[in-house]
Amino acid sequence: METKQSLYSKFCGYLDSIGFKYDRDDEKCAVETGVQGDDLPMRFHITFDDKPLRMWMWSMLPAAVRDGKRMAACAIAVHKVNSEMFLGNFDMDPENGTIGYELTTLFEGCNVEDPQAAFGTIVAVVTSYIDKYNEKIAALAMGMIDLDEFMKKIAD
């Protein structure tokens, strides 16, 4: 059975094997890394917890929405995007207008024998979702497009 530390070590080993640059905090079993997407950079924070045994991955968009009217549009947009995803979700904090993507993966009772398969799939899915939607959500949040334009862009 895996532990928080063993999952963290296997994840770091996976990142090393694919040549990812990252910062690690061995005491907290946490990693920070990033990649350049097609449009905006994506910064990731990954932590491992033991109660329950899980990996939590999140990425904040580089824009926050401040206007009430745009906040309502962003809430609709986040809901629409989430309805099309099968792993993780985008969240918007109505208090400060930040928008981010998060995914929690439970590993309770698991034995990760192939870190490439386990973590490679998670990283691929997360980066593809964020890269697909982050520019569009950020443009809506900053008022560069309206909700109708957003809906058209994600339909393409």
C-alpha positions as CSV (number, residue, x, y, z in Angstrom):
1,M,0.0,0.0,0.0
2,E,1.1,3.5,-0.8
3,T,1.8,6.2,1.8
4,K,1.8,10.0,1.3
5,Q,5.6,9.9,1.2
6,S,5.8,7.0,-1.3
7,L,3.3,8.7,-3.7
8,Y,5.2,12.0,-3.4
9,S,8.5,10.2,-4.2
10,K,7.0,8.4,-7.2
11,F,5.4,11.6,-8.5
12,C,8.8,13.4,-8.3
13,G,10.4,10.4,-10.0
14,Y,7.9,10.6,-12.7
15,L,8.5,14.4,-13.2
16,D,12.3,13.7,-13.3
17,S,11.8,10.9,-15.9
18,I,10.0,13.3,-18.3
19,G,12.4,16.2,-17.7
20,F,10.0,18.5,-15.9
21,K,11.5,21.3,-13.9
22,Y,9.9,21.8,-10.5
23,D,10.4,23.0,-7.0
24,R,9.8,20.5,-4.2
25,D,9.1,20.8,-0.5
26,D,9.9,17.4,1.0
27,E,8.6,18.3,4.4
28,K,5.1,19.2,3.1
29,C,5.2,16.6,0.2
30,A,4.4,19.4,-2.2
31,V,5.5,20.3,-5.7
32,E,5.2,23.5,-7.7
33,T,5.8,23.5,-11.5
34,G,4.6,25.1,-14.6
35,V,4.4,24.8,-18.4
36,Q,3.8,27.2,-21.2
37,G,0.5,26.4,-22.8
38,D,-0.6,27.4,-26.3
39,D,-1.6,30.8,-25.0
40,L,-1.0,31.4,-21.2
41,P,1.5,29.9,-18.8
42,M,0.1,27.3,-16.5
43,R,1.4,27.1,-12.9
44,F,0.6,24.0,-10.9
45,H,0.6,23.2,-7.2
46,I,0.5,19.6,-6.2
47,T,0.3,18.3,-2.6
48,F,0.0,14.9,-1.2
49,D,-2.1,14.2,2.0
50,D,-2.6,11.1,4.0
51,K,-6.1,11.5,5.5
52,P,-7.4,10.4,3.1
53,L,-4.5,9.4,0.9
54,R,-4.8,11.7,-2.1
55,M,-3.0,14.0,-4.5
56,W,-4.5,17.5,-4.9
57,M,-3.5,19.5,-7.9
58,W,-4.6,23.0,-8.6
59,S,-3.8,25.9,-10.9
60,M,-4.9,29.5,-10.7
61,L,-5.7,31.5,-13.8
62,P,-3.6,34.6,-14.2
63,A,-6.7,36.8,-14.1
64,A,-9.4,37.6,-11.5
65,V,-12.8,39.0,-12.1
66,R,-13.7,42.1,-10.1
67,D,-16.9,43.4,-11.8
68,G,-20.2,42.0,-10.6
69,K,-21.7,41.7,-14.1
70,R,-18.6,39.9,-15.4
71,M,-18.6,37.7,-12.3
72,A,-22.1,36.4,-13.1
73,A,-20.9,35.7,-16.7
74,C,-17.8,33.9,-15.4
75,A,-19.9,31.8,-13.1
76,I,-22.1,30.7,-16.0
77,A,-18.9,30.0,-18.1
78,V,-17.3,28.0,-15.3
79,H,-20.5,25.9,-14.9
80,K,-20.6,25.3,-18.7
81,V,-17.0,24.2,-18.8
82,N,-17.4,21.9,-15.8
83,S,-20.3,20.2,-17.4
84,E,-18.0,19.1,-20.3
85,M,-15.2,17.7,-18.2
86,F,-14.8,14.3,-16.6
87,L,-11.9,15.0,-14.3
88,G,-11.5,17.9,-12.0
89,N,-13.3,21.2,-12.1
90,F,-12.9,24.9,-12.4
91,D,-13.8,27.0,-9.3
92,M,-14.5,30.7,-8.9
93,D,-14.2,32.3,-5.5
94,P,-16.9,35.0,-5.4
95,E,-15.1,36.8,-2.5
96,N,-12.0,37.7,-4.5
97,G,-12.8,36.8,-8.1
98,T,-10.1,34.2,-8.5
99,I,-10.6,31.3,-10.9
100,G,-8.7,28.1,-10.9
101,Y,-8.7,24.4,-11.8
102,E,-8.5,21.7,-9.3
103,L,-8.3,17.9,-9.2
104,T,-8.3,15.6,-6.3
105,T,-7.3,12.0,-6.9
106,L,-7.7,9.4,-4.1
107,F,-5.1,6.7,-3.7
108,E,-6.5,5.0,-0.6
109,G,-5.8,1.3,-0.7
110,C,-3.8,1.6,-4.0
111,N,-0.4,0.4,-5.1
112,V,1.0,2.6,-7.9
113,E,3.2,0.1,-9.8
114,D,3.5,2.2,-13.0
115,P,3.9,5.9,-12.1
116,Q,4.2,6.8,-15.8
117,A,0.7,5.5,-16.4
118,A,-0.9,6.8,-13.2
119,F,0.6,10.3,-13.1
120,G,1.1,10.7,-16.8
121,T,-2.6,10.4,-17.4
122,I,-3.4,12.9,-14.6
123,V,-0.9,15.4,-15.8
124,A,-2.0,15.1,-19.5
125,V,-5.7,15.5,-18.7
126,V,-5.1,18.5,-16.3
127,T,-2.8,20.3,-18.7
128,S,-5.2,19.7,-21.7
129,Y,-8.2,21.1,-19.8
130,I,-6.4,24.1,-18.5
131,D,-4.8,24.9,-21.9
132,K,-8.2,24.5,-23.6
133,Y,-10.1,26.8,-21.3
134,N,-7.7,29.2,-19.5
135,E,-7.3,31.8,-22.2
136,K,-11.1,31.9,-22.9
137,I,-12.0,32.2,-19.2
138,A,-9.3,34.8,-18.6
139,A,-10.5,36.9,-21.6
140,L,-14.1,36.8,-20.2
141,A,-12.9,37.7,-16.7
142,M,-10.9,40.7,-18.0
143,G,-13.9,41.9,-20.2
144,M,-12.1,41.2,-23.5
145,I,-15.0,39.0,-24.7
146,D,-18.6,38.7,-23.5
147,L,-20.4,35.5,-22.5
148,D,-21.8,34.9,-26.0
149,E,-18.4,35.1,-27.5
150,F,-17.1,32.7,-24.8
151,M,-19.8,30.2,-25.6
152,K,-18.9,30.4,-29.4
153,K,-15.2,29.9,-28.7
154,I,-15.7,26.8,-26.5
155,A,-18.0,25.3,-29.1
156,D,-15.3,25.4,-31.7
